[in-house]
Amino acid sequence: MGNKPILVSRPSLPNLDEFVESLKTIWDSRWITNNGDFHQRFEKELAAHLGVNYVSLFSNGTLALISALQTLRITGEVITTPYSFVATTHALHWNGIKPVFVDIESKFGNIDSSKIEAAITPKTTAILPVHVYGNPADVEKIDEIADIYGLKVIYDAAHAFGVKKDGQSILNFGDLSVLSFHATKTFNTIEGGAIVCQNKKMKKRIDYLKNFGFANETTVVAPGINAKMNELQAAYGLLQLKSIDEHTERRKQVADQYRKELQGTAGIGFLNDIETIEHNYSYFPIFVDDALYSMTRDELYFKLKDNNIFGRRYFYPLISEFPSYRGLESANPNHLKNATRTANQVICLPIYPDLTSTEVSRITDIIKC
Ligand SMILES: *Cc1c(COP(=O)(O)O)cnc(C)c1O
C-alpha cells in the first residue's frame, strides 16, 4: 500500500487551451447540437482517419448498436457471443430480438465461427460478433456464412478503433460496424459512439434514425430515437484525433513491457500480436491457469487490489449468466465451455498511454511473486 491507485484505464484528454478555443467558436455560433460544423467535420475526419466510407456519430455505443439493428430491420433471432460487455446482448433485447449464444474459440476470445452454422434456425436474421480486445473476429468466415444463409452481419467494434487487417480497416467487414467512444475506450469523446457503413443511402437511414426519423422539418420517415452527438463532444473528438497515433504507440510500449516481464511466468497466459493485424492495444488481458499458477484468478485479482492496482475481469460473469438471459436454451454453460473457462481466467491489466514503465513493473512484480 501507500502507492497511488492504478485503474484499468485512464482517459486521455485533448489539450485544454485548444478545447477552449473550440468552445469559444461554439459559444459564438450558438449551434450546440444537431449536425453542426464540428459534427460534420468530425464525421469526415474520422472516416478518413479510420479508412472507412461513412461514419455516423452517436451519443454512445449502446444507442449506436440499438440503432444499427433498427437500420437493417433485424428481427427474430440473432447469433452472438456471451463473452462481451452486456450492452452487446442488451441491444438485441431492446429490439425485441432473441439472442442465441455461440461459444468462443479459446485463443482470442472471439465467437467460434465453426459453431455458427449449427445455431442458425429459420428465425435467424443476423450475426452480431464482437472484436474482443480489438482482435478481429473471423471476418472472412463469418461474412461467408452470412452470404450463404442470407444473414446480415453487425460487428460490435467497440474495442476495435483503428484496427487494420492486411492494411484494411476491420470496420469495413460485414454490413455495419459499431464503435464506442466511452471514457474507458482507446479513443474517447467522454461518452459517444458511431456506426460505420459502406454507402450513402445507408448513412442517410442511420442519420434519420438517430434524429427521431426526421427527413426534413415535417417528414418523419421511420420511428427513430434521439441518439445524436452534440457539438461540444464533436469538437473534443476532433482534437482527440491529433494524438491518437502517438497514444497507440505508447500503449504498444506498455503491452511489450508486460509481455517481456511476464514471459515465462508459469500459469500466466497473454495474447501476442498477430503479424497481419495493426493492433490498437486497447486491453491487456492475462489468463490465469490455477493448475500452474500459485493462486486462483480471483486470489490474484484481490491481491492486485490490495496493492492498489485495479484490473478488471472483462468479461466475467458471462452475459449468458445474467438473470435476463440465463433462461435461454443457448445460455446453457455446457455449450459455452470455452467462454466459461476464459471468463474464469481473465484479468485485464491496466493499460493507457501515460502508464509509466515503473508502474508496469510494479504490477508485474506482484504477479510474478
Ligand atoms: C463499451 C462497450 C459497449 C457500449 O458502449 P457505450 O459507449 O459504453 O454505450 C458495447 N460493446 C462493447 C463490447 C463495449 O466494450
The ligand as an SDF file (V2000), in Angstrom:
LIG
                    3D

 15 15  0  0  0  0  0  0  0  0999 V2000
  -18.1570   -0.2210  -24.2200 C   0  0  0  0  0  0  0  0  0  0  0  0
  -18.8410   -1.2850  -24.9750 C   0  0  0  0  0  0  0  0  0  0  0  0
  -20.1430   -1.1150  -25.4730 C   0  0  0  0  0  0  0  0  0  0  0  0
  -21.0190    0.0410  -25.1020 C   0  0  0  0  0  0  0  0  0  0  0  0
  -20.5770    1.2760  -25.4590 O   0  0  0  0  0  0  0  0  0  0  0  0
  -21.0580    2.5860  -24.6520 P   0  0  0  0  0  0  0  0  0  0  0  0
  -20.4740    3.6910  -25.4610 O   0  0  0  0  0  0  0  0  0  0  0  0
  -20.4700    2.4950  -23.2770 O   0  0  0  0  0  0  0  0  0  0  0  0
  -22.5390    2.5990  -24.6500 O   0  0  0  0  0  0  0  0  0  0  0  0
  -20.6760   -2.1160  -26.2720 C   0  0  0  0  0  0  0  0  0  0  0  0
  -19.9950   -3.2370  -26.5520 N   0  0  0  0  0  0  0  0  0  0  0  0
  -18.7520   -3.4430  -26.0800 C   0  0  0  0  0  0  0  0  0  0  0  0
  -18.0390   -4.6970  -26.4480 C   0  0  0  0  0  0  0  0  0  0  0  0
  -18.1460   -2.4890  -25.2550 C   0  0  0  0  0  0  0  0  0  0  0  0
  -16.9230   -2.7260  -24.7420 O   0  0  0  0  0  0  0  0  0  0  0  0
  1  2  1  0
  2  3  1  0
  2 14  2  0
  3  4  1  0
  3 10  2  0
  4  5  1  0
  5  6  1  0
  6  7  2  0
  6  8  1  0
  6  9  1  0
 10 11  1  0
 11 12  2  0
 12 13  1  0
 12 14  1  0
 14 15  1  0
M  END
$$$$
